[in-house]
Amino acid sequence: MKIWKALADSYGEELSMKQLGSIVGERRLGDLNSHLGHVEKQAKTIGNKSKEWKERRGLDHHIQKVKVIKKKKAKGMIFIKLQ
């Protein structure tokens, strides 16, 4: 849930894995990456989620489509954004 809120608050802006980890309080990037995989799966079925589910995660309840985009940039840094 913390990952969803962090991504929703920075909607459209890229966050590095380190930034995302510090926002959600997860120092181990491996654990964060596995949690992020779960968030990506949830994003594919966002249209089926209830209004309450979306609001608990800081999303507008009218949203029917959302993508979690991962980009690999210089020096292997991974950036994530919600689109």
HELIX and SHEET records of a PDB file:
HELIX    1   1 LYS A    2  ASP A    9  1                                   8    
HELIX    2   2 MET A   17  VAL A   24  1                                   8    
HELIX    3   3 LEU A   29  LYS A   44  1                                  16    
HELIX    4   4 ILE A   46  ASN A   48  5                                   3    
HELIX    5   5 LYS A   51  ARG A   56  1                                   6    
HELIX    6   6 ALA A   74  GLY A   76  5                                   3    
SHEET    1   A 3 LEU A  15  SER A  16  0                                        
SHEET    2   A 3 ILE A  78  LEU A  82 -1                                        
SHEET    3   A 3 VAL A  68  LYS A  72 -1                                        
END                                                                             
